[in-house]
Amino acid sequence: MSKYWFRSPSNCSQCGALFEREPGFYLGAIIFSCAIATVTAAIVVVILTVWDLASRESALALGLGLGLGIPLLFFPWARSFWLGIDQYFDPRLKQNSLIDQRASGMHGHQSTQD
């Protein structure tokens, strides 16, 4: 989707679909990514402490690292996943092309409606 880790283009180079639909659109991707990180970190900490595989401090430090690292590591995929989910349930490519066609068709012509 993008050649940069934390930036993406405004629209798809293949089909022209907008990536950011409205302000705050990717909040769902952030929540999804943080939820995955929290669940993963919690499972790892519980396993390490219950089976006494590491000290409590080491397990918590690893859990903190996972909680902070997983959202950063999977950021581009979380955005792509969220965009795919939204595009599946609320496709906007047709709407965007209609708006573009109307804008190009109206360009240079005056409306006859009052």
Secondary structure, 3 states (H helix, E strand, C coil): CCCCCCCCCCECCCCCCECCCCCCCCHHHHHHHHHHHHHHHHHHHHHHHHCCCCCHHHHHHHHHHHHHHHHHHCHHHHHHHHHHHHHHHCCCHHHHHHHHHHHHHHCCCCCCCC
